[in-house]
Amino acid sequence: MNSLKRTTASEYKENLLQRLESGFVQCIDLLSVKEYNEETDKEGFHVIPSAGDGVIGRYYSLKDMEIDTPNIIVRKSVYSKLCAADRALKRKRGYENCQIIVTYGYRRPEIQKEFYDATYEKKRNENPLLSEEKLREAVHREIAFPEVAGHPTGGAVDVILFDYKNGKFLDFGTEICQFDSKNIYYGANDISDKARRNRRTLRTIMCQQGFAPYDGEWWHFCYGDREWAYYTYRRKYRQGVKIEKKALYRQKKYEEISEIAYNDKVKKSKSSIVEQSCVRLAIQKDGRLTEETLSILKKSGIVITRGKREILVKSDNFPLEILFVRDDDISNLVDKGVADIGVVGENVYRENFVRGKNRSLIKRYLGFGNCFLALAVPNDSNIEHLQDLNGKSIATSFPRLTRRFLENEHIKADIINITGSVEVAPVINYADAIVDLVSTGSSLQQNNLHVLFHILDSQSILIANCHSDKDMEKKHIIEQLLQRIDSYLIAKKYKYVNMIIPQSQVSKIVEIINGIGRVDDLDDYDESIENNLDKNVSIDMRVPVVYPMYGYKEWCSLQTIMKQSDLWNKMDELKENGAINIVFYSIEGIIDETLR
Ligand code: AMP
């Protein structure tokens, strides 16, 4: 019988964790690093931007510095190293749409001490028999001993990776700063392969820039502080090179860096309504337009992480703030400048429009939420022509549009303003007719009504406040947003098409595709290109590009973009002229003003 006791899984895990702990850099090691380089310590601090798709700073779980430094502050070199690490991250396969979020940087030394003392007290109560030195090391593993701590130097950072396309933090096996789990140790093995890979990637990109990792917290990295100096010294020592244990940065009192923090705070408070160059977009809170509006924003690369009941949410990667409100309020809010821009049904915008007083304008038709404002009457009604409406009553939630319509048609009828379930009004004999929105017509049918007149077509639109549209900074952001939306809207209309065509049919097929630009032979083609260059004419993306095919002299490959409906309409003709292997793909985005 085997007398050796088998190690249980939990024992194995505990052993591993203890082994990991014994490898962590100790407080005593850091106390041996004493000298500071006066020259390098002169380096200033940098405020990490809080939006964009590069490195951004956002407090996450530790928010104790938020009042003193509303944006996260680090040493200038640390910031530029973070930017380089972020660029390296985007070059890694699978991380192309990811960014580094710094969740903590500079910390006031007093706060460091407060934290340390509190953790010390807690640990002492838990382990009253522990020696002073052991206790200090145990506390140091969670929160650095104040004298050697890196955060007060502005050299240490807590970082995490964020996928701005999906709007999700990457999986690291634990939450950042989840101190109740030992799985926060870099080498912990009780995490998924994906989390392990993410930890490795984060460590690689940071260490390549010269940051030192801390094995006790997968998110903590430092540069220039005592821990970094000790780590660098130990690494070099192992390579047989002896260097001084010398830190680059000294800890800074808040007063020493308060100028930069103060300037940042002033900047923040000056723009407290709309944070520095941030545009506020009002959208429908919960209704027909909400899903598609959010989808357009998402497909335009704008990430919004919204809690269930939040009504004002800042985009994670674009200077945009989303205000979730009732559809009926959007047009007024934009008109008053409470929101700079809004996505709303055209019907709502026209209903609120007062000539000469309106302060908002339509910037884009978005092509969804299509419906029309109809005048409808009961199927058994004796109202057959518009003139029969004279003296009758009309129920609607669009009193202004209805009044304007009746005035234009010289009809005198009573308007009954009701807010919901308008189509029931004739059924309960509350009105003779209604003016309401119709899209499929099923609601009219259910209530035995039919359309007598089509008053106004409507779809969702993007509107902007006139003043916001003139403010240089906001205008720039609005234009950037519109460019992204356009790129999505255009791309939605077109397909990218690839086909193989006979050499002999090139000009015929080009003609079928867009009816322009006959290509009779190569000389003509060259000339037409040169003419275009002379006149500085931009090349229409719909003009097919034709390539010869290596090894198939008789055939060419043709690429172009086409509207999907066009492609189906022309399919037979293309095939009749010899086109084969026709492939078409959806397009993510198109940047081309001429196609708008
Ligand atoms: P709702 O979510 O019902 O408040 O509708 C919001 C917007 O969707 C309206 O203001 C219209 O612009 C648009 N819409 C599209 N189809 C309809 C429809 N059948 N009835 C009401 N609104 C519609």
Residues whose N, C-alpha, C, O or C-beta is under 5 A from the ligand:
A	BS01	AMP	D286 G287 R288 L289 D327 G345 E346 N347 G369 N370 C371 L437 V438 S439
